[in-house]
Structures are given as C-alpha cells and as structure tokens.
Amino acid sequence: MSSSFSLLWKGPGFPAGPPIVTGDIVWVVDTSNGRLHGFEAKTGTEVFSAQTGPVTMFTTPSTASGWVIVAAGNKVYAFHL
C-alpha cells in the first residue's frame, strides 16, 4: 500500500499569515493589505473577504462559536458567519 498527496487547489498569490481550517472553510489573512479571506476547503473558491486594516507578518485568525476573529493594529475584528 502506498501513500501520497495530491494538490487540490492553490490559494491566490498574496503573502499570507498562517491559515486555520474550520468546518469546510480555510481562513487566512493577507498580510500585505490586512484582508481576511475565507476559501472553500474542497475547491479553493473564495466565499468571504473583509478588510481589517494593518496586520503583522504572522497574524492568524481565530474562531469561536461561529465568529472569526482577527487582531489588526490596535483593534480586534469579529465577523459572525
């Protein structure tokens, strides 16, 4: 029995912070312009995008109880989906 990986999709070409996966959505922050993106895990189709403002290089979104949370500058943004 052999094991292997196959590439399903690639995200857009922006500098991204560490991604997280919740349910069937991959969440990632574009660190060049401070924008939160959500991509369908199976296809890579963008299903959400919102501006947050300036972020640091390793900004990682968090999730809790249906909220996606991003720290940007001196603010915390929370999106309920």
mmCIF file of the N, C-alpha and C atoms, coordinates in Angstrom:
data_MODEL
# 
_entry.id   MODEL 
# 
loop_
_atom_site.group_PDB 
_atom_site.id 
_atom_site.type_symbol 
_atom_site.label_atom_id 
_atom_site.label_alt_id 
_atom_site.label_comp_id 
_atom_site.label_asym_id 
_atom_site.label_entity_id 
_atom_site.label_seq_id 
_atom_site.pdbx_PDB_ins_code 
_atom_site.Cartn_x 
_atom_site.Cartn_y 
_atom_site.Cartn_z 
_atom_site.occupancy 
_atom_site.B_iso_or_equiv 
_atom_site.pdbx_formal_charge 
_atom_site.auth_seq_id 
_atom_site.auth_comp_id 
_atom_site.auth_asym_id 
_atom_site.auth_atom_id 
_atom_site.pdbx_PDB_model_num 
ATOM 1   N N  . MET A 1 1  ? 0.843   -1.179 0.000  1.00 0.00 ? 1  MET A N  1 
ATOM 2   C CA . MET A 1 1  ? 0.000   0.000  0.000  1.00 0.00 ? 1  MET A CA 1 
ATOM 3   C C  . MET A 1 1  ? 0.889   1.243  0.000  1.00 0.00 ? 1  MET A C  1 
ATOM 4   N N  . SER A 1 2  ? 0.650   2.121  -0.924 1.00 0.00 ? 2  SER A N  1 
ATOM 5   C CA . SER A 1 2  ? 1.449   3.354  -0.981 1.00 0.00 ? 2  SER A CA 1 
ATOM 6   C C  . SER A 1 2  ? 0.577   4.551  -0.592 1.00 0.00 ? 2  SER A C  1 
ATOM 7   N N  . SER A 1 3  ? 1.209   5.533  0.001  1.00 0.00 ? 3  SER A N  1 
ATOM 8   C CA . SER A 1 3  ? 0.521   6.757  0.411  1.00 0.00 ? 3  SER A CA 1 
ATOM 9   C C  . SER A 1 3  ? 1.062   7.921  -0.388 1.00 0.00 ? 3  SER A C  1 
ATOM 10  N N  . SER A 1 4  ? 0.197   8.858  -0.734 1.00 0.00 ? 4  SER A N  1 
ATOM 11  C CA . SER A 1 4  ? 0.661   10.035 -1.462 1.00 0.00 ? 4  SER A CA 1 
ATOM 12  C C  . SER A 1 4  ? -0.320  11.184 -1.244 1.00 0.00 ? 4  SER A C  1 
ATOM 13  N N  . PHE A 1 5  ? 0.141   12.352 -1.591 1.00 0.00 ? 5  PHE A N  1 
ATOM 14  C CA . PHE A 1 5  ? -0.687  13.545 -1.533 1.00 0.00 ? 5  PHE A CA 1 
ATOM 15  C C  . PHE A 1 5  ? -0.930  14.020 -2.950 1.00 0.00 ? 5  PHE A C  1 
ATOM 16  N N  . SER A 1 6  ? -2.056  14.688 -3.163 1.00 0.00 ? 6  SER A N  1 
ATOM 17  C CA . SER A 1 6  ? -2.296  15.327 -4.454 1.00 0.00 ? 6  SER A CA 1 
ATOM 18  C C  . SER A 1 6  ? -2.776  16.753 -4.205 1.00 0.00 ? 6  SER A C  1 
ATOM 19  N N  . LEU A 1 7  ? -2.401  17.644 -5.084 1.00 0.00 ? 7  LEU A N  1 
ATOM 20  C CA . LEU A 1 7  ? -2.765  19.047 -4.964 1.00 0.00 ? 7  LEU A CA 1 
ATOM 21  C C  . LEU A 1 7  ? -4.193  19.252 -5.462 1.00 0.00 ? 7  LEU A C  1 
ATOM 22  N N  . LEU A 1 8  ? -5.075  19.779 -4.588 1.00 0.00 ? 8  LEU A N  1 
ATOM 23  C CA . LEU A 1 8  ? -6.454  20.047 -4.984 1.00 0.00 ? 8  LEU A CA 1 
ATOM 24  C C  . LEU A 1 8  ? -6.618  21.462 -5.538 1.00 0.00 ? 8  LEU A C  1 
ATOM 25  N N  . TRP A 1 9  ? -5.975  22.448 -4.886 1.00 0.00 ? 9  TRP A N  1 
ATOM 26  C CA . TRP A 1 9  ? -6.056  23.832 -5.326 1.00 0.00 ? 9  TRP A CA 1 
ATOM 27  C C  . TRP A 1 9  ? -4.958  24.642 -4.669 1.00 0.00 ? 9  TRP A C  1 
ATOM 28  N N  . LYS A 1 10 ? -4.701  25.811 -5.259 1.00 0.00 ? 10 LYS A N  1 
ATOM 29  C CA . LYS A 1 10 ? -3.736  26.758 -4.702 1.00 0.00 ? 10 LYS A CA 1 
ATOM 30  C C  . LYS A 1 10 ? -4.466  28.048 -4.399 1.00 0.00 ? 10 LYS A C  1 
ATOM 31  N N  . GLY A 1 11 ? -4.091  28.676 -3.305 1.00 0.00 ? 11 GLY A N  1 
ATOM 32  C CA . GLY A 1 11 ? -4.680  29.970 -2.967 1.00 0.00 ? 11 GLY A CA 1 
ATOM 33  C C  . GLY A 1 11 ? -4.117  31.058 -3.863 1.00 0.00 ? 11 GLY A C  1 
ATOM 34  N N  . PRO A 1 12 ? -4.712  32.245 -3.784 1.00 0.00 ? 12 PRO A N  1 
ATOM 35  C CA . PRO A 1 12 ? -4.223  33.362 -4.590 1.00 0.00 ? 12 PRO A CA 1 
ATOM 36  C C  . PRO A 1 12 ? -2.822  33.761 -4.153 1.00 0.00 ? 12 PRO A C  1 
ATOM 37  N N  . GLY A 1 13 ? -2.125  34.473 -5.014 1.00 0.00 ? 13 GLY A N  1 
ATOM 38  C CA . GLY A 1 13 ? -0.737  34.823 -4.740 1.00 0.00 ? 13 GLY A CA 1 
ATOM 39  C C  . GLY A 1 13 ? -0.568  36.054 -3.880 1.00 0.00 ? 13 GLY A C  1 
ATOM 40  N N  . PHE A 1 14 ? -0.860  35.956 -2.597 1.00 0.00 ? 14 PHE A N  1 
ATOM 41  C CA . PHE A 1 14 ? -0.583  37.062 -1.686 1.00 0.00 ? 14 PHE A CA 1 
ATOM 42  C C  . PHE A 1 14 ? 0.192   36.531 -0.489 1.00 0.00 ? 14 PHE A C  1 
ATOM 43  N N  . PRO A 1 15 ? 0.943   37.412 0.196  1.00 0.00 ? 15 PRO A N  1 
ATOM 44  C CA . PRO A 1 15 ? 1.652   36.955 1.395  1.00 0.00 ? 15 PRO A CA 1 
ATOM 45  C C  . PRO A 1 15 ? 0.654   36.666 2.509  1.00 0.00 ? 15 PRO A C  1 
ATOM 46  N N  . ALA A 1 16 ? 0.560   35.421 2.897  1.00 0.00 ? 16 ALA A N  1 
ATOM 47  C CA . ALA A 1 16 ? -0.470  35.000 3.840  1.00 0.00 ? 16 ALA A CA 1 
ATOM 48  C C  . ALA A 1 16 ? 0.124   34.660 5.197  1.00 0.00 ? 16 ALA A C  1 
ATOM 49  N N  . GLY A 1 17 ? -0.624  34.980 6.246  1.00 0.00 ? 17 GLY A N  1 
ATOM 50  C CA . GLY A 1 17 ? -0.304  34.511 7.582  1.00 0.00 ? 17 GLY A CA 1 
ATOM 51  C C  . GLY A 1 17 ? -0.685  33.048 7.676  1.00 0.00 ? 17 GLY A C  1 
ATOM 52  N N  . PRO A 1 18 ? -0.452  32.412 8.811  1.00 0.00 ? 18 PRO A N  1 
ATOM 53  C CA . PRO A 1 18 ? -0.799  31.002 8.982  1.00 0.00 ? 18 PRO A CA 1 
ATOM 54  C C  . PRO A 1 18 ? -2.309  30.779 8.832  1.00 0.00 ? 18 PRO A C  1 
ATOM 55  N N  . PRO A 1 19 ? -2.710  29.795 8.040  1.00 0.00 ? 19 PRO A N  1 
ATOM 56  C CA . PRO A 1 19 ? -4.142  29.522 7.857  1.00 0.00 ? 19 PRO A CA 1 
ATOM 57  C C  . PRO A 1 19 ? -4.703  28.677 8.994  1.00 0.00 ? 19 PRO A C  1 
ATOM 58  N N  . ILE A 1 20 ? -6.017  28.730 9.133  1.00 0.00 ? 20 ILE A N  1 
ATOM 59  C CA . ILE A 1 20 ? -6.736  27.809 10.016 1.00 0.00 ? 20 ILE A CA 1 
ATOM 60  C C  . ILE A 1 20 ? -7.881  27.214 9.205  1.00 0.00 ? 20 ILE A C  1 
ATOM 61  N N  . VAL A 1 21 ? -8.373  26.065 9.636  1.00 0.00 ? 21 VAL A N  1 
ATOM 62  C CA . VAL A 1 21 ? -9.492  25.416 8.958  1.00 0.00 ? 21 VAL A CA 1 
ATOM 63  C C  . VAL A 1 21 ? -10.595 25.193 9.975  1.00 0.00 ? 21 VAL A C  1 
ATOM 64  N N  . THR A 1 22 ? -11.801 25.655 9.637  1.00 0.00 ? 22 THR A N  1 
ATOM 65  C CA . THR A 1 22 ? -12.974 25.405 10.478 1.00 0.00 ? 22 THR A CA 1 
ATOM 66  C C  . THR A 1 22 ? -14.077 24.882 9.589  1.00 0.00 ? 22 THR A C  1 
ATOM 67  N N  . GLY A 1 23 ? -14.605 23.722 9.932  1.00 0.00 ? 23 GLY A N  1 
ATOM 68  C CA . GLY A 1 23 ? -15.632 23.131 9.086  1.00 0.00 ? 23 GLY A CA 1 
ATOM 69  C C  . GLY A 1 23 ? -15.078 22.929 7.695  1.00 0.00 ? 23 GLY A C  1 
ATOM 70  N N  . ASP A 1 24 ? -15.687 23.580 6.716  1.00 0.00 ? 24 ASP A N  1 
ATOM 71  C CA . ASP A 1 24 ? -15.210 23.440 5.340  1.00 0.00 ? 24 ASP A CA 1 
ATOM 72  C C  . ASP A 1 24 ? -14.634 24.743 4.794  1.00 0.00 ? 24 ASP A C  1 
ATOM 73  N N  . ILE A 1 25 ? -14.145 25.618 5.684  1.00 0.00 ? 25 ILE A N  1 
ATOM 74  C CA . ILE A 1 25 ? -13.575 26.904 5.264  1.00 0.00 ? 25 ILE A CA 1 
ATOM 75  C C  . ILE A 1 25 ? -12.127 27.014 5.743  1.00 0.00 ? 25 ILE A C  1 
ATOM 76  N N  . VAL A 1 26 ? -11.254 27.452 4.835  1.00 0.00 ? 26 VAL A N  1 
ATOM 77  C CA . VAL A 1 26 ? -9.865  27.768 5.167  1.00 0.00 ? 26 VAL A CA 1 
ATOM 78  C C  . VAL A 1 26 ? -9.788  29.277 5.330  1.00 0.00 ? 26 VAL A C  1 
ATOM 79  N N  . TRP A 1 27 ? -9.375  29.745 6.508  1.00 0.00 ? 27 TRP A N  1 
ATOM 80  C CA . TRP A 1 27 ? -9.274  31.177 6.808  1.00 0.00 ? 27 TRP A CA 1 
ATOM 81  C C  . TRP A 1 27 ? -7.815  31.599 6.800  1.00 0.00 ? 27 TRP A C  1 
ATOM 82  N N  . VAL A 1 28 ? -7.544  32.740 6.170  1.00 0.00 ? 28 VAL A N  1 
ATOM 83  C CA . VAL A 1 28 ? -6.182  33.247 6.102  1.00 0.00 ? 28 VAL A CA 1 
ATOM 84  C C  . VAL A 1 28 ? -6.226  34.768 5.969  1.00 0.00 ? 28 VAL A C  1 
ATOM 85  N N  . VAL A 1 29 ? -5.212  35.429 6.512  1.00 0.00 ? 29 VAL A N  1 
ATOM 86  C CA . VAL A 1 29 ? -5.121  36.888 6.425  1.00 0.00 ? 29 VAL A CA 1 
ATOM 87  C C  . VAL A 1 29 ? -4.026  37.252 5.430  1.00 0.00 ? 29 VAL A C  1 
ATOM 88  N N  . ASP A 1 30 ? -4.352  38.117 4.488  1.00 0.00 ? 30 ASP A N  1 
ATOM 89  C CA . ASP A 1 30 ? -3.369  38.691 3.564  1.00 0.00 ? 30 ASP A CA 1 
ATOM 90  C C  . ASP A 1 30 ? -2.584  39.726 4.359  1.00 0.00 ? 30 ASP A C  1 
ATOM 91  N N  . THR A 1 31 ? -1.314  39.435 4.630  1.00 0.00 ? 31 THR A N  1 
ATOM 92  C CA . THR A 1 31 ? -0.541  40.324 5.497  1.00 0.00 ? 31 THR A CA 1 
ATOM 93  C C  . THR A 1 31 ? -0.046  41.575 4.783  1.00 0.00 ? 31 THR A C  1 
ATOM 94  N N  . SER A 1 32 ? -0.174  41.633 3.459  1.00 0.00 ? 32 SER A N  1 
ATOM 95  C CA . SER A 1 32 ? 0.265   42.836 2.741  1.00 0.00 ? 32 SER A CA 1 
ATOM 96  C C  . SER A 1 32 ? -0.765  43.950 2.799  1.00 0.00 ? 32 SER A C  1 
ATOM 97  N N  . ASN A 1 33 ? -2.049  43.597 2.908  1.00 0.00 ? 33 ASN A N  1 
ATOM 98  C CA . ASN A 1 33 ? -3.072  44.642 2.924  1.00 0.00 ? 33 ASN A CA 1 
ATOM 99  C C  . ASN A 1 33 ? -4.103  44.490 4.042  1.00 0.00 ? 33 ASN A C  1 
ATOM 100 N N  . GLY A 1 34 ? -3.916  43.523 4.939  1.00 0.00 ? 34 GLY A N  1 
ATOM 101 C CA . GLY A 1 34 ? -4.826  43.364 6.068  1.00 0.00 ? 34 GLY A CA 1 
ATOM 102 C C  . GLY A 1 34 ? -6.237  42.992 5.662  1.00 0.00 ? 34 GLY A C  1 
ATOM 103 N N  . ARG A 1 35 ? -6.371  41.920 4.899  1.00 0.00 ? 35 ARG A N  1 
ATOM 104 C CA . ARG A 1 35 ? -7.685  41.457 4.469  1.00 0.00 ? 35 ARG A CA 1 
ATOM 105 C C  . ARG A 1 35 ? -7.851  39.996 4.860  1.00 0.00 ? 35 ARG A C  1 
ATOM 106 N N  . LEU A 1 36 ? -8.981  39.690 5.514  1.00 0.00 ? 36 LEU A N  1 
ATOM 107 C CA . LEU A 1 36 ? -9.320  38.321 5.877  1.00 0.00 ? 36 LEU A CA 1 
ATOM 108 C C  . LEU A 1 36 ? -10.009 37.650 4.692  1.00 0.00 ? 36 LEU A C  1 
ATOM 109 N N  . HIS A 1 37 ? -9.557  36.443 4.370  1.00 0.00 ? 37 HIS A N  1 
ATOM 110 C CA . HIS A 1 37 ? -10.159 35.667 3.282  1.00 0.00 ? 37 HIS A CA 1 
ATOM 111 C C  . HIS A 1 37 ? -10.632 34.328 3.817  1.00 0.00 ? 37 HIS A C  1 
ATOM 112 N N  . GLY A 1 38 ? -11.761 33.854 3.301  1.00 0.00 ? 38 GLY A N  1 
ATOM 113 C CA . GLY A 1 38 ? -12.254 32.517 3.589  1.00 0.00 ? 38 GLY A CA 1 
ATOM 114 C C  . GLY A 1 38 ? -12.415 31.766 2.276  1.00 0.00 ? 38 GLY A C  1 
ATOM 115 N N  . PHE A 1 39 ? -11.841 30.561 2.195  1.00 0.00 ? 39 PHE A N  1 
ATOM 116 C CA . PHE A 1 39 ? -11.896 29.751 0.983  1.00 0.00 ? 39 PHE A CA 1 
ATOM 117 C C  . PHE A 1 39 ? -12.559 28.415 1.276  1.00 0.00 ? 39 PHE A C  1 
ATOM 118 N N  . GLU A 1 40 ? -13.391 27.960 0.364  1.00 0.00 ? 40 GLU A N  1 
ATOM 119 C CA . GLU A 1 40 ? -13.989 26.641 0.486  1.00 0.00 ? 40 GLU A CA 1 
ATOM 120 C C  . GLU A 1 40 ? -12.868 25.601 0.450  1.00 0.00 ? 40 GLU A C  1 
ATOM 121 N N  . ALA A 1 41 ? -12.812 24.749 1.441  1.00 0.00 ? 41 ALA A N  1 
ATOM 122 C CA . ALA A 1 41 ? -11.694 23.819 1.585  1.00 0.00 ? 41 ALA A CA 1 
ATOM 123 C C  . ALA A 1 41 ? -11.570 22.838 0.414  1.00 0.00 ? 41 ALA A C  1 
ATOM 124 N N  . LYS A 1 42 ? -12.667 22.395 -0.145 1.00 0.00 ? 42 LYS A N  1 
ATOM 125 C CA . LYS A 1 42 ? -12.619 21.389 -1.211 1.00 0.00 ? 42 LYS A CA 1 
ATOM 126 C C  . LYS A 1 42 ? -12.241 21.955 -2.571 1.00 0.00 ? 42 LYS A C  1 
ATOM 127 N N  . THR A 1 43 ? -12.612 23.217 -2.834 1.00 0.00 ? 43 THR A N  1 
ATOM 128 C CA . THR A 1 43 ? -12.417 23.760 -4.185 1.00 0.00 ? 43 THR A CA 1 
ATOM 129 C C  . THR A 1 43 ? -11.491 24.966 -4.248 1.00 0.00 ? 43 THR A C  1 
ATOM 130 N N  . GLY A 1 44 ? -11.274 25.658 -3.119 1.00 0.00 ? 44 GLY A N  1 
ATOM 131 C CA . GLY A 1 44 ? -10.476 26.876 -3.116 1.00 0.00 ? 44 GLY A CA 1 
ATOM 132 C C  . GLY A 1 44 ? -11.251 28.104 -3.543 1.00 0.00 ? 44 GLY A C  1 
ATOM 133 N N  . THR A 1 45 ? -12.553 27.981 -3.730 1.00 0.00 ? 45 THR A N  1 
ATOM 134 C CA . THR A 1 45 ? -13.389 29.115 -4.103 1.00 0.00 ? 45 THR A CA 1 
ATOM 135 C C  . THR A 1 45 ? -13.498 30.082 -2.932 1.00 0.00 ? 45 THR A C  1 
ATOM 136 N N  . GLU A 1 46 ? -13.248 31.358 -3.194 1.00 0.00 ? 46 GLU A N  1 
ATOM 137 C CA . GLU A 1 46 ? -13.358 32.350 -2.125 1.00 0.00 ? 46 GLU A CA 1 
ATOM 138 C C  . GLU A 1 46 ? -14.829 32.542 -1.762 1.00 0.00 ? 46 GLU A C  1 
ATOM 139 N N  . VAL A 1 47 ? -15.139 32.415 -0.471 1.00 0.00 ? 47 VAL A N  1 
ATOM 140 C CA . VAL A 1 47 ? -16.516 32.564 -0.002 1.00 0.00 ? 47 VAL A CA 1 
ATOM 141 C C  . VAL A 1 47 ? -16.677 33.758 0.934  1.00 0.00 ? 47 VAL A C  1 
ATOM 142 N N  . PHE A 1 48 ? -15.551 34.382 1.342  1.00 0.00 ? 48 PHE A N  1 
ATOM 143 C CA . PHE A 1 48 ? -15.627 35.529 2.242  1.00 0.00 ? 48 PHE A CA 1 
ATOM 144 C C  . PHE A 1 48 ? -14.362 36.362 2.080  1.00 0.00 ? 48 PHE A C  1 
ATOM 145 N N  . SER A 1 49 ? -14.524 37.685 2.192  1.00 0.00 ? 49 SER A N  1 
ATOM 146 C CA . SER A 1 49 ? -13.393 38.602 2.172  1.00 0.00 ? 49 SER A CA 1 
ATOM 147 C C  . SER A 1 49 ? -13.807 39.878 2.886  1.00 0.00 ? 49 SER A C  1 
ATOM 148 N N  . ALA A 1 50 ? -12.952 40.363 3.790  1.00 0.00 ? 50 ALA A N  1 
ATOM 149 C CA . ALA A 1 50 ? -13.249 41.603 4.514  1.00 0.00 ? 50 ALA A CA 1 
ATOM 150 C C  . ALA A 1 50 ? -11.952 42.298 4.903  1.00 0.00 ? 50 ALA A C  1 
ATOM 151 N N  . GLN A 1 51 ? -11.953 43.611 4.807  1.00 0.00 ? 51 GLN A N  1 
ATOM 152 C CA . GLN A 1 51 ? -10.798 44.420 5.188  1.00 0.00 ? 51 GLN A CA 1 
ATOM 153 C C  . GLN A 1 51 ? -10.713 44.515 6.709  1.00 0.00 ? 51 GLN A C  1 
ATOM 154 N N  . THR A 1 52 ? -9.483  44.390 7.238  1.00 0.00 ? 52 THR A N  1 
ATOM 155 C CA . THR A 1 52 ? -9.291  44.520 8.678  1.00 0.00 ? 52 THR A CA 1 
ATOM 156 C C  . THR A 1 52 ? -8.362  45.664 9.045  1.00 0.00 ? 52 THR A C  1 
ATOM 157 N N  . GLY A 1 53 ? -7.518  46.092 8.137  1.00 0.00 ? 53 GLY A N  1 
ATOM 158 C CA . GLY A 1 53 ? -6.511  47.085 8.459  1.00 0.00 ? 53 GLY A CA 1 
ATOM 159 C C  . GLY A 1 53 ? -5.165  46.431 8.645  1.00 0.00 ? 53 GLY A C  1 
ATOM 160 N N  . PRO A 1 54 ? -4.130  47.222 8.944  1.00 0.00 ? 54 PRO A N  1 
ATOM 161 C CA . PRO A 1 54 ? -2.762  46.703 9.025  1.00 0.00 ? 54 PRO A CA 1 
ATOM 162 C C  . PRO A 1 54 ? -2.615  45.567 10.041 1.00 0.00 ? 54 PRO A C  1 
ATOM 163 N N  . VAL A 1 55 ? -1.883  44.540 9.622  1.00 0.00 ? 55 VAL A N  1 
ATOM 164 C CA . VAL A 1 55 ? -1.625  43.383 10.479 1.00 0.00 ? 55 VAL A CA 1 
ATOM 165 C C  . VAL A 1 55 ? -0.124  43.092 10.491 1.00 0.00 ? 55 VAL A C  1 
ATOM 166 N N  . THR A 1 56 ? 0.303   42.263 11.435 1.00 0.00 ? 56 THR A N  1 
ATOM 167 C CA . THR A 1 56 ? 1.710   41.850 11.484 1.00 0.00 ? 56 THR A CA 1 
ATOM 168 C C  . THR A 1 56 ? 1.919   40.621 10.609 1.00 0.00 ? 56 THR A C  1 
ATOM 169 N N  . MET A 1 57 ? 3.166   40.276 10.410 1.00 0.00 ? 57 MET A N  1 
ATOM 170 C CA . MET A 1 57 ? 3.536   39.216 9.481  1.00 0.00 ? 57 MET A CA 1 
ATOM 171 C C  . MET A 1 57 ? 2.878   37.867 9.771  1.00 0.00 ? 57 MET A C  1 
ATOM 172 N N  . PHE A 1 58 ? 2.725   37.494 11.028 1.00 0.00 ? 58 PHE A N  1 
ATOM 173 C CA . PHE A 1 58 ? 2.205   36.171 11.352 1.00 0.00 ? 58 PHE A CA 1 
ATOM 174 C C  . PHE A 1 58 ? 0.789   36.217 11.938 1.00 0.00 ? 58 PHE A C  1 
ATOM 175 N N  . THR A 1 59 ? 0.013   37.198 11.523 1.00 0.00 ? 59 THR A N  1 
ATOM 176 C CA . THR A 1 59 ? -1.366  37.303 12.018 1.00 0.00 ? 59 THR A CA 1 
ATOM 177 C C  . THR A 1 59 ? -2.160  36.064 11.620 1.00 0.00 ? 59 THR A C  1 
ATOM 178 N N  . THR A 1 60 ? -2.783  35.452 12.609 1.00 0.00 ? 60 THR A N  1 
ATOM 179 C CA . THR A 1 60 ? -3.579  34.243 12.404 1.00 0.00 ? 60 THR A CA 1 
ATOM 180 C C  . THR A 1 60 ? -4.994  34.489 12.896 1.00 0.00 ? 60 THR A C  1 
ATOM 181 N N  . PRO A 1 61 ? -6.016  34.206 12.073 1.00 0.00 ? 61 PRO A N  1 
ATOM 182 C CA . PRO A 1 61 ? -7.381  34.339 12.569 1.00 0.00 ? 61 PRO A CA 1 
ATOM 183 C C  . PRO A 1 61 ? -7.682  33.273 13.626 1.00 0.00 ? 61 PRO A C  1 
ATOM 184 N N  . SER A 1 62 ? -8.698  33.524 14.416 1.00 0.00 ? 62 SER A N  1 
ATOM 185 C CA . SER A 1 62 ? -9.193  32.560 15.404 1.00 0.00 ? 62 SER A CA 1 
ATOM 186 C C  . SER A 1 62 ? -10.686 32.405 15.187 1.00 0.00 ? 62 SER A C  1 
ATOM 187 N N  . THR A 1 63 ? -11.249 31.322 15.696 1.00 0.00 ? 63 THR A N  1 
ATOM 188 C CA . THR A 1 63 ? -12.694 31.135 15.605 1.00 0.00 ? 63 THR A CA 1 
ATOM 189 C C  . THR A 1 63 ? -13.242 30.672 16.940 1.00 0.00 ? 63 THR A C  1 
ATOM 190 N N  . ALA A 1 64 ? -14.497 31.048 17.186 1.00 0.00 ? 64 ALA A N  1 
ATOM 191 C CA . ALA A 1 64 ? -15.207 30.605 18.385 1.00 0.00 ? 64 ALA A CA 1 
ATOM 192 C C  . ALA A 1 64 ? -16.693 30.845 18.196 1.00 0.00 ? 64 ALA A C  1 
ATOM 193 N N  . SER A 1 65 ? -17.494 29.847 18.433 1.00 0.00 ? 65 SER A N  1 
ATOM 194 C CA . SER A 1 65 ? -18.964 29.958 18.423 1.00 0.00 ? 65 SER A CA 1 
ATOM 195 C C  . SER A 1 65 ? -19.511 30.681 17.193 1.00 0.00 ? 65 SER A C  1 
ATOM 196 N N  . GLY A 1 66 ? -18.990 30.343 16.020 1.00 0.00 ? 66 GLY A N  1 
ATOM 197 C CA . GLY A 1 66 ? -19.499 30.939 14.792 1.00 0.00 ? 66 GLY A CA 1 
ATOM 198 C C  . GLY A 1 66 ? -18.888 32.283 14.437 1.00 0.00 ? 66 GLY A C  1 
ATOM 199 N N  . TRP A 1 67 ? -17.911 32.743 15.188 1.00 0.00 ? 67 TRP A N  1 
ATOM 200 C CA . TRP A 1 67 ? -17.227 34.008 14.924 1.00 0.00 ? 67 TRP A CA 1 
ATOM 201 C C  . TRP A 1 67 ? -15.833 33.738 14.390 1.00 0.00 ? 67 TRP A C  1 
ATOM 202 N N  . VAL A 1 68 ? -15.362 34.600 13.473 1.00 0.00 ? 68 VAL A N  1 
ATOM 203 C CA . VAL A 1 68 ? -13.969 34.600 13.037 1.00 0.00 ? 68 VAL A CA 1 
ATOM 204 C C  . VAL A 1 68 ? -13.380 35.904 13.554 1.00 0.00 ? 68 VAL A C  1 
ATOM 205 N N  . ILE A 1 69 ? -12.258 35.813 14.252 1.00 0.00 ? 69 ILE A N  1 
ATOM 206 C CA . ILE A 1 69 ? -11.689 36.954 14.965 1.00 0.00 ? 69 ILE A CA 1 
ATOM 207 C C  . ILE A 1 69 ? -10.276 37.216 14.450 1.00 0.00 ? 69 ILE A C  1 
ATOM 208 N N  . VAL A 1 70 ? -9.981  38.505 14.177 1.00 0.00 ? 70 VAL A N  1 
ATOM 209 C CA . VAL A 1 70 ? -8.651  38.899 13.701 1.00 0.00 ? 70 VAL A CA 1 
ATOM 210 C C  . VAL A 1 70 ? -8.204  40.141 14.464 1.00 0.00 ? 70 VAL A C  1 
ATOM 211 N N  . ALA A 1 71 ? -6.970  40.095 14.988 1.00 0.00 ? 71 ALA A N  1 
ATOM 212 C CA . ALA A 1 71 ? -6.374  41.274 15.613 1.00 0.00 ? 71 ALA A CA 1 
ATOM 213 C C  . ALA A 1 71 ? -5.624  42.044 14.539 1.00 0.00 ? 71 ALA A C  1 
ATOM 214 N N  . ALA A 1 72 ? -5.895  43.352 14.451 1.00 0.00 ? 72 ALA A N  1 
ATOM 215 C CA . ALA A 1 72 ? -5.245  44.194 13.443 1.00 0.00 ? 72 ALA A CA 1 
ATOM 216 C C  . ALA A 1 72 ? -4.980  45.566 14.048 1.00 0.00 ? 72 ALA A C  1 
ATOM 217 N N  . GLY A 1 73 ? -3.717  45.975 14.043 1.00 0.00 ? 73 GLY A N  1 
ATOM 218 C CA . GLY A 1 73 ? -3.373  47.256 14.652 1.00 0.00 ? 73 GLY A CA 1 
ATOM 219 C C  . GLY A 1 73 ? -3.732  47.227 16.123 1.00 0.00 ? 73 GLY A C  1 
ATOM 220 N N  . ASN A 1 74 ? -4.505  48.223 16.565 1.00 0.00 ? 74 ASN A N  1 
ATOM 221 C CA . ASN A 1 74 ? -4.937  48.250 17.966 1.00 0.00 ? 74 ASN A CA 1 
ATOM 222 C C  . ASN A 1 74 ? -6.414  47.889 18.106 1.00 0.00 ? 74 ASN A C  1 
ATOM 223 N N  . LYS A 1 75 ? -6.925  47.104 17.139 1.00 0.00 ? 75 LYS A N  1 
ATOM 224 C CA . LYS A 1 75 ? -8.338  46.701 17.143 1.00 0.00 ? 75 LYS A CA 1 
ATOM 225 C C  . LYS A 1 75 ? -8.454  45.190 17.020 1.00 0.00 ? 75 LYS A C  1 
ATOM 226 N N  . VAL A 1 76 ? -9.624  44.687 17.396 1.00 0.00 ? 76 VAL A N  1 
ATOM 227 C CA . VAL A 1 76 ? -9.964  43.295 17.182 1.00 0.00 ? 76 VAL A CA 1 
ATOM 228 C C  . VAL A 1 76 ? -11.247 43.277 16.340 1.00 0.00 ? 76 VAL A C  1 
ATOM 229 N N  . TYR A 1 77 ? -11.194 42.569 15.220 1.00 0.00 ? 77 TYR A N  1 
ATOM 230 C CA . TYR A 1 77 ? -12.347 42.473 14.321 1.00 0.00 ? 77 TYR A CA 1 
ATOM 231 C C  . TYR A 1 77 ? -12.995 41.114 14.519 1.00 0.00 ? 77 TYR A C  1 
ATOM 232 N N  . ALA A 1 78 ? -14.309 41.088 14.588 1.00 0.00 ? 78 ALA A N  1 
ATOM 233 C CA . ALA A 1 78 ? -15.051 39.847 14.741 1.00 0.00 ? 78 ALA A CA 1 
ATOM 234 C C  . ALA A 1 78 ? -16.139 39.796 13.678 1.00 0.00 ? 78 ALA A C  1 
ATOM 235 N N  . PHE A 1 79 ? -16.163 38.710 12.931 1.00 0.00 ? 79 PHE A N  1 
ATOM 236 C CA . PHE A 1 79 ? -17.134 38.510 11.866 1.00 0.00 ? 79 PHE A CA 1 
ATOM 237 C C  . PHE A 1 79 ? -17.979 37.305 12.213 1.00 0.00 ? 79 PHE A C  1 
ATOM 238 N N  . HIS A 1 80 ? -19.292 37.490 12.230 1.00 0.00 ? 80 HIS A N  1 
ATOM 239 C CA . HIS A 1 80 ? -20.217 36.392 12.544 1.00 0.00 ? 80 HIS A CA 1 
ATOM 240 C C  . HIS A 1 80 ? -20.748 35.849 11.236 1.00 0.00 ? 80 HIS A C  1 
ATOM 241 N N  . LEU A 1 81 ? -20.581 34.556 11.041 1.00 0.00 ? 81 LEU A N  1 
ATOM 242 C CA . LEU A 1 81 ? -20.988 33.953 9.768  1.00 0.00 ? 81 LEU A CA 1 
ATOM 243 C C  . LEU A 1 81 ? -22.013 32.891 9.948  1.00 0.00 ? 81 LEU A C  1 
# 
